[in-house]
Amino acid sequence: MVLKFELEDELEHKFRETAMKKYGYMKGSLQKASREALRNWVNQQPSKIPKVDDPFKLVEGILSHLKGEKTSVQLQHEAKKLWAKKYL
């Protein structure tokens, strides 16, 4: 799988520097460091976050009172807020 994302310049510079110091100045160093960083982040998250097979079922019906009042993007934000209240 390939993930693409942007980092602030300072964070990117520190990440590259640290990865090269730890894994050496060779091909694959950033990939190893990225995997380690993501694995550590995932392992630090609270265990009460539920496994989600179908994300639509989590919010099904809870936003029906907003039908026609908000755009789809606004509904996504509302769903995120409701989910965060419940699980975080």
Beta strands, then each sheet from edge to edge (+ up, - down):
end
